Amino acid sequence: MRVSARHFLTTMLCTTVAVAALSFALVPSKAYAQDNLLGPLGTSSGGAGAQASTNMVLKAREMQYDQDNDVVTSTGSVQIYYNGRALQADRVVYDRKSKRVRASGNVVITEADGTKTFANDFDLTDDFRDGFINSLRVVTADELYLASNRAERTGGNVTVFQNGVYSACSPCVDNPQKPPLWQIKAVKIIHNQQEKMIYFEDARFEFFGMPIAYLPYMSTPDPSVTRKTGIITPSYFHSSRIGYGVQVPYFIDLAPNYDLTLTPGYATSQGPTGQIEWRHRTLNGAYSVMASGAFLSNPDKFANENIGEPSWRGSVQSQGEFWLNDKWRFGWDGSLLSDKYYWRDYRLDGLRGRTDATSTVYLTGTGTKSWFDLRAYYFQGLTTQDVQKQLPVVAPVLDYDYVVDHPVFGGEVGWNFNLISLTRQQAAFDSVLGYSCDATTPRTRTNCLQRGIDGTYTRTSINAYWKKTFTDPYGQQWTPFAYVRGDLGFTQLDGNPADQFVGSKKSDTAARVVPAIGLDYRYPFISQSSWGTQIIEPIAQVILRPKAAHTGVFPNEDAQSLVFDDSNLFNWDKYSGYDRVEDGSRLNAGLQYSLTTPGGGYYNALFGQSYSFGGSNPYATGDMANTGLDSGLDRNISDYVGRVYLQPVNNFAVLSGARFDQKTWNMNQFEVGAVGTIGRLKTDIIYARYDAQPLLGLADREGINGKAAFKLSENWIASAGALYDMKTKKFSSSYAGLTYVDACIALGMSVSRSWDTTAFKYDTTVQFQLQLRGLGTGGSPSAFSNSIWNNDFRNSNVTKPSSYTDRDGNLKTF
């Protein structure tokens, strides 16, 4: 029968609202999809009416309304666009009497985030809570796939897929019938939306279409769920001392802001291992506590480590930081080990390469132009050479910096303050190169270096400065400055002062004041052309100071690592700490060149020298550790220092630095490194060579430290790294790995070797990794592949060379 146009449009509006609400049912919104992989088949009751006012577009070749049966039918390329979603079908029927909505024929629902649901037909109640879908196939935005002959939704939040298949591997384009790399086939796949869990009943795990495991029952969280109680991917390893080992982490999601991870394990040569980690996030901070341990059934394997015959070994770590307000924060980072070799022997991730376990507690405050930091330190040595009694307990260390927030005489005024107190049970000595310094040999400054005193040392230092920069009409930059440095120190020796190199008194107090005035001069010459902007800049700096008193009376605990290079050529004081102070008059001069190209390239070079004149040269006077001697600054005319920095593109750079003898031009130290990505190659490598410094107890050193990862193809990654000592011709550590990764799986193997300084042999570890995207690991295929690529490159078995420790213990970065 015919109906009025008004009646027809009213009826079609109801139908459109119902079908649009169905798009909510089959494919959730983006925010909701983060909680639910497959999406509910229906919305809550009344949902359609609640959305009736939302704008929508309905397209169809034909629309009919059967008033007798109260049925609305849309046919012919039906397209409904609603709230960022689209429904396509050959036919959509809404039966108002039975309150059923049916869509059939090439049904595709596309959600705003790209998730698609395909079906031959579906039949749902008009509140969309319950119903059926036949021949269902779901492709999520992260390209996870699920197919089923028939799906049924009950209770508004549970969907049951009959004879379902689940995988993260995309179907073969040329042969859709070809089985994916891996898939799970199950008689039933149950998705509980409320629990955010997927359950598999009577499941078969298949690789390349071949069943490798039958699982009567298994479950997994939605891949979009970032926190869910369950097993994390196990890790496998092998080493000569502990045998073959496996660890199976079990994560317990106790609340959104705290959780617990239990990691039981077993090593074939020693026995059970275990680890427990507690994490807690509060309103103003977070903290974690991790304890690990291992029972020993064969302690003889560790006999050469001189740790006795313990029945267990272990460690406790804790980290925390809390913001007291918007300027102040309090925190700690602590570690305590049963013995120094535990982390190394048991291959604890991120810990085995460390040479010490440093524990600290701190209070830090920051202002607009001020900074406050109060800390305490405890060190536990982890190398063969470490003697625990020779490591200090440092408490407190107080630093305060302040810059006046308004000009004073047109310039900047500020000051910094440092207070430190440390205690050590036993003095620490090293040998001057070519001499013996042990308990049977009298210790003198000729054959020994003192690294630390026994007893207590307390020092306070304050430095106030003024500086101002102005540019004259010719473009020359002038920076006059002045500062005054004051120190007060107290030393209480426990041992005999005659056996140490810090004065003749058991209890001593010393003070010193060093005023200075100076001028920094720069004259940049700028040239601009079509191929880049060049700057040639002569630099000169002169500082006038008197001789400081009590050199050598202050113990040198914090200024022993002196490396003269381009980075400190123009420092007012080139010492690395407060215990030594630069005095006497000095001239620093150099020439700097830089080039910036339109393509984003940047090139820079610096070459310079330092001159001591007037007063004494502080670097020519040794202290208890001979700091300053053999440094290149110990003559009135210093060695030459220079650097070259080349960055042709944004993601790749080469840096080289060197020090040349001022008389012979021999290269006393040289470093060159490269870091970045070139095509398929990612590299981070440095070569370094240092001449002997006998007075500092250092022989020639030369070595290469680096790592690289190379994409052999789209799916294969090869990675390797090594720390090679070219003098001893030994690899301190090395690593090689091969990984296959595609959109749904990552499979890799790595072999690492490290030199065991206690057994004097190499210790080899073999590790395997297997990750299946969609089973415990989520994300898009590209994010999954990139994470494997980055993890391969950040392998912790080799020290990262772009952040490395130089010959004197300085942390160097570039």
Salt bridges, closest charged atoms under 4 A:
ASP35 OD1 - LYS196 NZ 2.85
ASP70 OD1 - ARG96 NH1 3.70
GLU111 OE2 - ARG85 NH2 3.41
ASP123 OD1 - ARG100 NE 2.79
ASP123 OD2 - ARG102 NE 3.44
GLU206 OE2 - ARG204 NH2 3.41
ASP222 OD1 - HIS191 NE2 3.32
ASP253 OD1 - ARG227 NH2 2.89
ASP259 OD2 - ARG227 NH1 2.74
ASP259 OD2 - ARG279 NH2 2.96
GLU305 OE2 - ARG241 NH1 3.18
GLU305 OE1 - ARG313 NH2 3.42
GLU305 OE2 - ARG344 NH2 2.64
GLU321 OE2 - ARG329 NH1 2.77
ASP326 OD2 - LYS327 NZ 3.71
ASP339 OD1 - ARG313 NH2 2.62
ASP345 OD1 - ARG241 NH1 3.37
ASP345 OD2 - ARG313 NH1 3.02
ASP345 OD1 - ARG344 NE 3.33
ASP373 OD2 - ARG375 NE 2.74
ASP405 OD1 - HIS406 ND1 3.08
ASP430 OD2 - ARG451 NE 2.99
ASP487 OD1 - ARG485 NE 2.92
ASP487 OD2 - ARG512 NE 2.94
ASP520 OD1 - ARG522 NE 3.21
GLU557 OE2 - ARG424 NH1 2.92
ASP558 OD2 - ARG459 NH2 3.44
ASP565 OD2 - LYS812 NZ 2.68
ASP566 OD2 - ARG643 NH1 3.10
ASP573 OD2 - ARG485 NH1 3.99
ASP579 OD1 - ARG459 NE 2.62
GLU582 OE2 - ARG545 NH2 2.56
GLU582 OE2 - ARG586 NE 3.77
ASP623 OD2 - ARG580 NH1 2.81
ASP639 OD1 - ARG635 NH2 3.01
ASP639 OD2 - ARG659 NH1 2.46
ASP661 OD2 - ARG635 NH2 3.04
ASP684 OD2 - LYS800 NZ 2.99
ASP691 OD1 - ARG689 NH1 2.91
ASP700 OD2 - LYS727 NZ 3.94
ASP756 OD2 - ARG241 NH1 2.49
ASP756 OD1 - ARG344 NH1 3.25
ASP763 OD2 - ARG347 NH2 2.67
